[in-house]
Amino acid sequence: MDRRSKLIEIIQRVTKKDRAPAADESLFDSGLLDSFALPDLVSALEQEFSLQIPDSDLNPRKFDSIERIEEYLDSRS
């Protein structure tokens, strides 16, 4: 399974919705995520990709879309 598919799976698990968002779709503007779900998403990303995301990075802008999450993960590698 490629990374994008894993990200979609994580988003679906966190949001409890079957919808697969487009790569550039805002997860917050679309209503899939809100500020309360962000820590759950970050926790799932940490577990899946074996990394630590500092509290200072808990910014919705960094995790607003699949593309932005991928960019963030790339910057952490």
N, C-alpha and C positions, 0 to 999 in steps of 0.2 A: 504494500500500500504506500503510495507516495505521500509526501508531507501535506499537500493541499487536501487530499482525501482525509487524512488524519485530523486536520484542522476542522474540516466540515463535520466530521464525526464528533469531535469534542464540542463544537458549538451546538450541535443537535442534542448532545447529552446534557449540556449545561442548561440550555433553554427549554429542554423537553418538547421540542418541536421538530417535525420531520423535514421541514423546509431547508433546502440547501441554498444559502445566499450566493449571489454572484460575487466574484473575487473583489470587485471594487465597491460593492454595496455597503453602506454604513449600517453596521450592526445595531447601533444606537438609534439612528433616525428611523430605521425600519421597525423598531420596537422589539427586535429579537433580544437585545441586551439592554440592561439599565445599570445604574451605578451599583445596585445591590448584587447583581450577577457578575460584575467584573472580578471580584476576588475569587469566585468559584471558577471562572474562566482561567484566571492566572494560575490558580492552584492546579488545575487540570493540565495546563501547558507545562508547568514545572515537572509534574509527574511524568507526562508523556515524553518530554524531551530532556529529562534529567538535567535541569538547570535551576538556578535560583534567580528569581526576579525580585530585585530590591523594592521595598515599599515606595521609594521615590519614583519608581517607574509606573506605579499604579495610576496611570493617566488614561482616561478613555480615548484620547486622540491616538495613543500608541497602539490601541487594540480595536480601532474603529472599523476595520474591514479585514478580510482575509489577507489582502495584499499588504496591509500595514503590519499585521501580525507576522507575516513572512519576512518583511523587512526588519522587524524587530529581532526575530530569531536569527536572521543572517548577521545582524550587528553583534549578537551575543556569541557567535561561533568563533 
